[in-house]
Amino acid sequence: MIKCPVCKRQISVKYRIGWDGEVVDWFHCFCGTVFHTRGIDKSYFNEAYLKKWQEMKEVEERFEYLTRTYLPLIEDLTYGRKFLDVGFTLPIHIKNLAKRGWITTGIDLIKNDYITGDFEEYKFPDKFDFILFGHCLESFNRPFEAIKKAYDLLNNYGVLMITTPNPEIILMTGLREFGHWNYKEKWIFISKHKLKEMVCKVGFKWVLARRNISQRYVSWNDLHLILQKVENG
């Protein structure tokens, strides 16, 4: 019996999706969560994975479109200027924010010039004012605990931004067009309303949530969330 990792209901809907020569069972819960049960092999995030991103067309423009869209709001929300990019693969956001006066760093499983490690396990000595989960929530072994860890790592009035596949768009596009079925890279897509429950339970204030279908960003058919830590405010 398969149960949803978010709401614990028994699953009754299953998709059989072909990807990279294999057929993988994905389960769709009544709460909107979509997931598979194979787990993530984090060795997949390696030099070959990095090369794929480096060869992406217009990759810098796609990264920069995210910061052009949302950074003015984020800079208005938080007083500090210390930034952590989680699972960044390419350090484009790190370098762009540094040009704007931010103190920047990032953590990634692939060897890099900043922090090489697993966000879920790494012990950070400092706090931050802005943390970006750029399409990594769906790859964490424990997404809720990762959100809680980000909350604890933020200074008061700090901001967490999450971009993650939006399972509600499956019903708009159809299975084939949804495009996020790489089971080696991702294992869970959490619906907007369940994400809201999760982040509010942690203590975040819900600032912005929008459904993105634009191909001007690095990815599309996803959710863009901006959350703020406000204690005693």
N, C-alpha and C positions, 0 to 999 in steps of 0.2 A: 504494500500500500504506500503510495507516494503522497506526502503531505507538503503543503506550501511552507517554505522556510520563513515567511513573513507572518501569515495569519494562522498557520497550522491546520487549515482545512484540508480535507481529503480532495485530491485532484480528480477531475473527471474529463478534462480536455487535454488532448495530446497532439502535438504537431510532429510530423516526421520530416526533418529538413536535411537535404543533401548539402554537404559542405566539404570541400577539399577531398573529394573521393569517398567520404563516409556519410552515412545516414545517422543523424542524431535525433533522439527524442527530446523535445522541449515540452514542458508542461505549463498550461495556462490556468491560473487560479481564478476563482470568482472575484477575488479582491483586485485583480488586474495584474498581479505579478506573473512574469514569465521566467522560467528557469530550466536548467537541465541538471542532472545529478552526477555528472562526470567530475566536477570540480575543475580547478584551474591548475595547470602545470606551469609554474612560474618560470621554468627554464625556457618557455616559449619567448619570453622577452629577452632577446639576445641580439647579437650583432646583425643577424639577418633581418630581424624585426626592425632594427634601427635603419638599416639600409633601405627598406621599403618606404619608410617615412621620408628619408632624405631624397628619394627619387619621386616623391609625390609632386604633381604639377601644381604650381602656384602655392607651394606650401607656406611660404612666409606671409603672403597676402591673406591666406585663410586664417592663420593664427592672428595676424594683426587686426583682422576684422572684428574678432571677439573683443580685443582690448579697446578698439575705437568705439564699439557699441556700449560697453558696460563700465569701463574704467572710470569715466567721469563721475558716474553715480557712486561707485565704490569709494573713490577718493573723497567724495562729499560726505559719505557715511562715517568713515573712520578717521581718527585723529593721527594715528601712527602711520608709518611707512615702511613696515617690515613684511616681506612677502615670501611665501613658501609655495612652490609649484610641485604638486604631487604627481608622480608618474609622468613627467613632462616629455620624455623621449628626446625631443628637440628643445634646446634652451631658448626658444624665441621669446616667450613671455618674460623669462628671467632677464634677458638682455634689454628688451624694450622697456620694462619697468625700471631697470637700473638707469636708463637714459632720462627717465622722468624724476629721478631723485630717490627712488625706493632702494632700501637695503634688501638685496634679493638672494635667494638660494632655491634649491630644488632637491628632491629625492627621487631616485629612479632605480629600478632593479638592474638596468644596464649600466655598465661602468661609465662614469662621467666625471666632470670637473667639479662637481658640487658634493652631494651626498649619495654614495652608492649603498642602497639598502632597501628594506621593505618598510613602508610607512607603518604598517600594522604592528611591526615588532621594534622599530627603531626608537630609542629614547632621546628625545630632543632636549638640549640644555636650555633653550630659550623659548620665548613666546613670539607670536606673530600678530599682525594686524589684518592680513589678507592671506587666506589659504585657498588655492584652486585645486579642486578635484576635476581635472579635465578628462572625462571618459575613463575614469579608473574605479568609480564606485561599483560598477558591474563586474569588476575583476577582484575585488577584495573578498577574502574568505569570510569576513564578518563585517558586512556593510554597516550595520547599526553601531557596532563598537568603533568603527573607523570614524563615523560622524561624531560620536561622543568624544573620541580622542581629539578631533579637530576643534571641537568646542573648548575642551580643556586647554588646548594649545593657543587659543586666541586671547589677546588682551580684551578688556571691556570695550565694546563698540566695534570689535573686530568683525570681519566679514568672511564667510565661507561661500564660495561659488561652486556649484556642482553642474556639470554638463553630463548627461547620461541618456541612453536610449529610452524613448518613450513608448512603452508597449501599447498605449492606446492608439497609436498611429498605425499599428498592424491592421486594425479594422478599416482604416482609410485606404491604405496602400495595397493590402493583400500581403500574403506571406513572402512571396518572391521579391517584392519591391521594398520590403522593410530594410533589408540590407545589413542587419547587425548580427548575423547568425554564426559568426566565427566562434565556435565552441571552445577553441583553444585559448582565446583571448578573453571571453566574456561568459558569465554563467547565470547572471540574474538581471532582469529588467524590472524595476519597481515602479508601480503606477504613481501618478502625481498625488492622488489622495492618500496613499499609504506612505509616501515620502513625507507628506505634510505631517502626518501623525508621528512619524519617527523623529523628525527634526524638532517638532514642538515638544515632544516628550523629553528630548535632550535639554531643551531650554532656548533654542533659537527663535528669533522673531522672523516671520515670513515676510520678506521685503518684496520680492519679485519672483514670478514664475511664468514662463512663456513657452509655448510649444513652437519649436523651430522646424520648419521644413525648407528653409533657405539653403542653397548650396554654396553660399558665400563663406560659410564657416568651414572649419576642418571637417565637421561631420554634420549630418542633418537627420531628420526624423527623430529628434531628441528633445529633451527638456533642458532649459536653462533656468537655474534657481540661484537666487541671491538671498542669503540668510545672514542675520546679524546677531551677535551676542550682546545683549543689553542686560546687565545686572543692576538691580536697584534703580532702574530708570523708568 
